Amino acid sequence: MRKASASSASDIQLHHWRRREFIKGLAALAGVAGLSAYDMRPAAAEPPPEIKKIRLVHNLGICLAPQYVAEGLLHLEGFTDVQYVEGSTEPNLSFIERGEADMTQEASPALVYGMDQYKSLVALAGIHAGCYELFGNDKVKSIRDLKGKTVAVGFLRGGDHILISSMLAYVGIDPRREVKWLANKQGDAMRYFIEGKADAFMGFAPQPHELRAKKIGHVVVNTGHDRPWSQYFCCVLTANRDFVSQYPVATKRALRAFLKGADMCANEPQRVARLLVAKGYEPRYETALEVLKSLPYERWRVSDPTDTLRFHALRLHEVGMIQAEANRLLAQGTDWRFLNELKRELKA
């Protein structure tokens, strides 16, 4: 596997799953779930992808399992060169906008914010809901209690920052003026909360499990269970506009790999958890399994991602964090034709 082109070699982390290893794992997964669930015959009837290389953004996170399970499926879809660009120190969408990556899973509020800032983003499908939990100290019992408080986030404009901003807007608090943000790019947000430097923190799996194990803070909002957040997608698959335009067959094939990866997470969480541990994405099997079981990976089949993006667009527009109106933003930044085709093709 060749390295992707980027600003420096140290910014690139490549993860390779040999075809033979993947097929062995796929066979184990399909042995219980049923071979028809991962039938590759529809793909075989299509033209091959126009390009054999695809670049994804790498971030650690159990809920991103479909993206990592999809690596082997992408090989079966005809991609011979699957690359991961390291994306832990800036928003994933920056890599998509600059053309350094072709696709990534991204938190839906951050995608809405990015669609307003960038011109090269196209949302292709919702993947699943849940995965974020807002933790607070004794001073924070509800979202409204965040007014005037300090909130720790990974970095500004990241998924946690924009999601909390949308939540604040929903209850009438201006996230730009009425909250103090504590952020850096070193992954210290949870540590700030643990040390008492922040009143609240948005945990991303497996962080909530670690906080519960240490009995630190309490859950203010669980986006997997608490309305209205549980009604909407957390992660949305986003692509570079030029990639989608130039390579429509490759786009559909890649999306199919992601959606089948989500199906695997829903149908065989135990086996996917073992694969995540084996590949080093999460060292603790029980933690990986708990997260996988808690997330509705089948949501892509039944929910309309337009509703998610419109909800956050309205909230962020209300507080001036985005300039474009919701309908214009959605018209310019979404393309559901591949998703609609695959919903029919992969109908359970």
Secondary structure as a PSIPRED ss2 file (coil, helix, strand):
# PSIPRED VFORMAT (PSIPRED V4.0)

   1 M C   1.000  0.000  0.000
   2 R C   1.000  0.000  0.000
   3 K C   1.000  0.000  0.000
   4 A C   1.000  0.000  0.000
   5 S C   1.000  0.000  0.000
   6 A C   1.000  0.000  0.000
   7 S C   1.000  0.000  0.000
   8 S C   1.000  0.000  0.000
   9 A H   0.000  1.000  0.000
  10 S H   0.000  1.000  0.000
  11 D H   0.000  1.000  0.000
  12 I E   0.000  0.000  1.000
  13 Q C   1.000  0.000  0.000
  14 L C   1.000  0.000  0.000
  15 H C   1.000  0.000  0.000
  16 H C   1.000  0.000  0.000
  17 W C   1.000  0.000  0.000
  18 R C   1.000  0.000  0.000
  19 R H   0.000  1.000  0.000
  20 R H   0.000  1.000  0.000
  21 E H   0.000  1.000  0.000
  22 F H   0.000  1.000  0.000
  23 I H   0.000  1.000  0.000
  24 K H   0.000  1.000  0.000
  25 G H   0.000  1.000  0.000
  26 L H   0.000  1.000  0.000
  27 A H   0.000  1.000  0.000
  28 A H   0.000  1.000  0.000
  29 L H   0.000  1.000  0.000
  30 A H   0.000  1.000  0.000
  31 G H   0.000  1.000  0.000
  32 V H   0.000  1.000  0.000
  33 A H   0.000  1.000  0.000
  34 G C   1.000  0.000  0.000
  35 L H   0.000  1.000  0.000
  36 S H   0.000  1.000  0.000
  37 A H   0.000  1.000  0.000
  38 Y H   0.000  1.000  0.000
  39 D C   1.000  0.000  0.000
  40 M C   1.000  0.000  0.000
  41 R H   0.000  1.000  0.000
  42 P H   0.000  1.000  0.000
  43 A H   0.000  1.000  0.000
  44 A H   0.000  1.000  0.000
  45 A C   1.000  0.000  0.000
  46 E C   1.000  0.000  0.000
  47 P C   1.000  0.000  0.000
  48 P C   1.000  0.000  0.000
  49 P C   1.000  0.000  0.000
  50 E C   1.000  0.000  0.000
  51 I C   1.000  0.000  0.000
  52 K C   1.000  0.000  0.000
  53 K E   0.000  0.000  1.000
  54 I E   0.000  0.000  1.000
  55 R E   0.000  0.000  1.000
  56 L E   0.000  0.000  1.000
  57 V E   0.000  0.000  1.000
  58 H E   0.000  0.000  1.000
  59 N C   1.000  0.000  0.000
  60 L C   1.000  0.000  0.000
  61 G C   1.000  0.000  0.000
  62 I H   0.000  1.000  0.000
  63 C H   0.000  1.000  0.000
  64 L H   0.000  1.000  0.000
  65 A H   0.000  1.000  0.000
  66 P H   0.000  1.000  0.000
  67 Q H   0.000  1.000  0.000
  68 Y H   0.000  1.000  0.000
  69 V H   0.000  1.000  0.000
  70 A H   0.000  1.000  0.000
  71 E H   0.000  1.000  0.000
  72 G H   0.000  1.000  0.000
  73 L H   0.000  1.000  0.000
  74 L H   0.000  1.000  0.000
  75 H H   0.000  1.000  0.000
  76 L H   0.000  1.000  0.000
  77 E C   1.000  0.000  0.000
  78 G C   1.000  0.000  0.000
  79 F C   1.000  0.000  0.000
  80 T C   1.000  0.000  0.000
  81 D E   0.000  0.000  1.000
  82 V E   0.000  0.000  1.000
  83 Q E   0.000  0.000  1.000
  84 Y E   0.000  0.000  1.000
  85 V E   0.000  0.000  1.000
  86 E E   0.000  0.000  1.000
  87 G C   1.000  0.000  0.000
  88 S C   1.000  0.000  0.000
  89 T C   1.000  0.000  0.000
  90 E C   1.000  0.000  0.000
  91 P C   1.000  0.000  0.000
  92 N H   0.000  1.000  0.000
  93 L H   0.000  1.000  0.000
  94 S H   0.000  1.000  0.000
  95 F H   0.000  1.000  0.000
  96 I H   0.000  1.000  0.000
  97 E H   0.000  1.000  0.000
  98 R C   1.000  0.000  0.000
  99 G C   1.000  0.000  0.000
 100 E C   1.000  0.000  0.000
 101 A C   1.000  0.000  0.000
 102 D C   1.000  0.000  0.000
 103 M E   0.000  0.000  1.000
 104 T E   0.000  0.000  1.000
 105 Q E   0.000  0.000  1.000
 106 E E   0.000  0.000  1.000
 107 A E   0.000  0.000  1.000
 108 S H   0.000  1.000  0.000
 109 P H   0.000  1.000  0.000
 110 A H   0.000  1.000  0.000
 111 L H   0.000  1.000  0.000
 112 V H   0.000  1.000  0.000
 113 Y H   0.000  1.000  0.000
 114 G H   0.000  1.000  0.000
 115 M H   0.000  1.000  0.000
 116 D H   0.000  1.000  0.000
 117 Q H   0.000  1.000  0.000
 118 Y C   1.000  0.000  0.000
 119 K C   1.000  0.000  0.000
 120 S C   1.000  0.000  0.000
 121 L E   0.000  0.000  1.000
 122 V E   0.000  0.000  1.000
 123 A E   0.000  0.000  1.000
 124 L E   0.000  0.000  1.000
 125 A E   0.000  0.000  1.000
 126 G E   0.000  0.000  1.000
 127 I E   0.000  0.000  1.000
 128 H E   0.000  0.000  1.000
 129 A E   0.000  0.000  1.000
 130 G C   1.000  0.000  0.000
 131 C C   1.000  0.000  0.000
 132 Y E   0.000  0.000  1.000
 133 E E   0.000  0.000  1.000
 134 L E   0.000  0.000  1.000
 135 F E   0.000  0.000  1.000
 136 G E   0.000  0.000  1.000
 137 N C   1.000  0.000  0.000
 138 D C   1.000  0.000  0.000
 139 K C   1.000  0.000  0.000
 140 V C   1.000  0.000  0.000
 141 K C   1.000  0.000  0.000
 142 S C   1.000  0.000  0.000
 143 I H   0.000  1.000  0.000
 144 R H   0.000  1.000  0.000
 145 D H   0.000  1.000  0.000
 146 L H   0.000  1.000  0.000
 147 K C   1.000  0.000  0.000
 148 G C   1.000  0.000  0.000
 149 K C   1.000  0.000  0.000
 150 T E   0.000  0.000  1.000
 151 V E   0.000  0.000  1.000
 152 A E   0.000  0.000  1.000
 153 V E   0.000  0.000  1.000
 154 G C   1.000  0.000  0.000
 155 F C   1.000  0.000  0.000
 156 L C   1.000  0.000  0.000
 157 R C   1.000  0.000  0.000
 158 G C   1.000  0.000  0.000
 159 G H   0.000  1.000  0.000
 160 D H   0.000  1.000  0.000
 161 H H   0.000  1.000  0.000
 162 I H   0.000  1.000  0.000
 163 L H   0.000  1.000  0.000
 164 I H   0.000  1.000  0.000
 165 S H   0.000  1.000  0.000
 166 S H   0.000  1.000  0.000
 167 M H   0.000  1.000  0.000
 168 L H   0.000  1.000  0.000
 169 A H   0.000  1.000  0.000
 170 Y H   0.000  1.000  0.000
 171 V C   1.000  0.000  0.000
 172 G C   1.000  0.000  0.000
 173 I C   1.000  0.000  0.000
 174 D C   1.000  0.000  0.000
 175 P C   1.000  0.000  0.000
 176 R C   1.000  0.000  0.000
 177 R C   1.000  0.000  0.000
 178 E C   1.000  0.000  0.000
 179 V C   1.000  0.000  0.000
 180 K E   0.000  0.000  1.000
 181 W E   0.000  0.000  1.000
 182 L E   0.000  0.000  1.000
 183 A E   0.000  0.000  1.000
 184 N C   1.000  0.000  0.000
 185 K C   1.000  0.000  0.000
 186 Q C   1.000  0.000  0.000
 187 G C   1.000  0.000  0.000
 188 D C   1.000  0.000  0.000
 189 A H   0.000  1.000  0.000
 190 M H   0.000  1.000  0.000
 191 R H   0.000  1.000  0.000
 192 Y H   0.000  1.000  0.000
 193 F H   0.000  1.000  0.000
 194 I H   0.000  1.000  0.000
 195 E C   1.000  0.000  0.000
 196 G C   1.000  0.000  0.000
 197 K C   1.000  0.000  0.000
 198 A C   1.000  0.000  0.000
 199 D C   1.000  0.000  0.000
 200 A E   0.000  0.000  1.000
 201 F E   0.000  0.000  1.000
 202 M E   0.000  0.000  1.000
 203 G E   0.000  0.000  1.000
 204 F E   0.000  0.000  1.000
 205 A C   1.000  0.000  0.000
 206 P C   1.000  0.000  0.000
 207 Q H   0.000  1.000  0.000
 208 P H   0.000  1.000  0.000
 209 H H   0.000  1.000  0.000
 210 E H   0.000  1.000  0.000
 211 L H   0.000  1.000  0.000
 212 R H   0.000  1.000  0.000
 213 A H   0.000  1.000  0.000
 214 K H   0.000  1.000  0.000
 215 K C   1.000  0.000  0.000
 216 I C   1.000  0.000  0.000
 217 G C   1.000  0.000  0.000
 218 H E   0.000  0.000  1.000
 219 V E   0.000  0.000  1.000
 220 V E   0.000  0.000  1.000
 221 V E   0.000  0.000  1.000
 222 N E   0.000  0.000  1.000
 223 T C   1.000  0.000  0.000
 224 G C   1.000  0.000  0.000
 225 H C   1.000  0.000  0.000
 226 D C   1.000  0.000  0.000
 227 R C   1.000  0.000  0.000
 228 P C   1.000  0.000  0.000
 229 W H   0.000  1.000  0.000
 230 S H   0.000  1.000  0.000
 231 Q H   0.000  1.000  0.000
 232 Y C   1.000  0.000  0.000
 233 F E   0.000  0.000  1.000
 234 C E   0.000  0.000  1.000
 235 C E   0.000  0.000  1.000
 236 V E   0.000  0.000  1.000
 237 L E   0.000  0.000  1.000
 238 T E   0.000  0.000  1.000
 239 A E   0.000  0.000  1.000
 240 N E   0.000  0.000  1.000
 241 R H   0.000  1.000  0.000
 242 D H   0.000  1.000  0.000
 243 F H   0.000  1.000  0.000
 244 V H   0.000  1.000  0.000
 245 S H   0.000  1.000  0.000
 246 Q H   0.000  1.000  0.000
 247 Y C   1.000  0.000  0.000
 248 P H   0.000  1.000  0.000
 249 V H   0.000  1.000  0.000
 250 A H   0.000  1.000  0.000
 251 T H   0.000  1.000  0.000
 252 K H   0.000  1.000  0.000
 253 R H   0.000  1.000  0.000
 254 A H   0.000  1.000  0.000
 255 L H   0.000  1.000  0.000
 256 R H   0.000  1.000  0.000
 257 A H   0.000  1.000  0.000
 258 F H   0.000  1.000  0.000
 259 L H   0.000  1.000  0.000
 260 K H   0.000  1.000  0.000
 261 G H   0.000  1.000  0.000
 262 A H   0.000  1.000  0.000
 263 D H   0.000  1.000  0.000
 264 M H   0.000  1.000  0.000
 265 C H   0.000  1.000  0.000
 266 A H   0.000  1.000  0.000
 267 N H   0.000  1.000  0.000
 268 E C   1.000  0.000  0.000
 269 P H   0.000  1.000  0.000
 270 Q H   0.000  1.000  0.000
 271 R H   0.000  1.000  0.000
 272 V H   0.000  1.000  0.000
 273 A H   0.000  1.000  0.000
 274 R H   0.000  1.000  0.000
 275 L H   0.000  1.000  0.000
 276 L H   0.000  1.000  0.000
 277 V H   0.000  1.000  0.000
 278 A H   0.000  1.000  0.000
 279 K C   1.000  0.000  0.000
 280 G C   1.000  0.000  0.000
 281 Y C   1.000  0.000  0.000
 282 E C   1.000  0.000  0.000
 283 P C   1.000  0.000  0.000
 284 R C   1.000  0.000  0.000
 285 Y H   0.000  1.000  0.000
 286 E H   0.000  1.000  0.000
 287 T H   0.000  1.000  0.000
 288 A H   0.000  1.000  0.000
 289 L H   0.000  1.000  0.000
 290 E H   0.000  1.000  0.000
 291 V H   0.000  1.000  0.000
 292 L H   0.000  1.000  0.000
 293 K H   0.000  1.000  0.000
 294 S H   0.000  1.000  0.000
 295 L C   1.000  0.000  0.000
 296 P C   1.000  0.000  0.000
 297 Y H   0.000  1.000  0.000
 298 E H   0.000  1.000  0.000
 299 R H   0.000  1.000  0.000
 300 W H   0.000  1.000  0.000
 301 R H   0.000  1.000  0.000
 302 V C   1.000  0.000  0.000
 303 S C   1.000  0.000  0.000
 304 D C   1.000  0.000  0.000
 305 P H   0.000  1.000  0.000
 306 T H   0.000  1.000  0.000
 307 D H   0.000  1.000  0.000
 308 T H   0.000  1.000  0.000
 309 L H   0.000  1.000  0.000
 310 R H   0.000  1.000  0.000
 311 F H   0.000  1.000  0.000
 312 H H   0.000  1.000  0.000
 313 A H   0.000  1.000  0.000
 314 L H   0.000  1.000  0.000
 315 R H   0.000  1.000  0.000
 316 L H   0.000  1.000  0.000
 317 H H   0.000  1.000  0.000
 318 E H   0.000  1.000  0.000
 319 V C   1.000  0.000  0.000
 320 G C   1.000  0.000  0.000
 321 M C   1.000  0.000  0.000
 322 I C   1.000  0.000  0.000
 323 Q C   1.000  0.000  0.000
 324 A C   1.000  0.000  0.000
 325 E C   1.000  0.000  0.000
 326 A H   0.000  1.000  0.000
 327 N H   0.000  1.000  0.000
 328 R H   0.000  1.000  0.000
 329 L H   0.000  1.000  0.000
 330 L H   0.000  1.000  0.000
 331 A H   0.000  1.000  0.000
 332 Q H   0.000  1.000  0.000
 333 G H   0.000  1.000  0.000
 334 T E   0.000  0.000  1.000
 335 D C   1.000  0.000  0.000
 336 W C   1.000  0.000  0.000
 337 R H   0.000  1.000  0.000
 338 F H   0.000  1.000  0.000
 339 L H   0.000  1.000  0.000
 340 N H   0.000  1.000  0.000
 341 E H   0.000  1.000  0.000
 342 L H   0.000  1.000  0.000
 343 K H   0.000  1.000  0.000
 344 R H   0.000  1.000  0.000
 345 E H   0.000  1.000  0.000
 346 L C   1.000  0.000  0.000
 347 K C   1.000  0.000  0.000
 348 A C   1.000  0.000  0.000
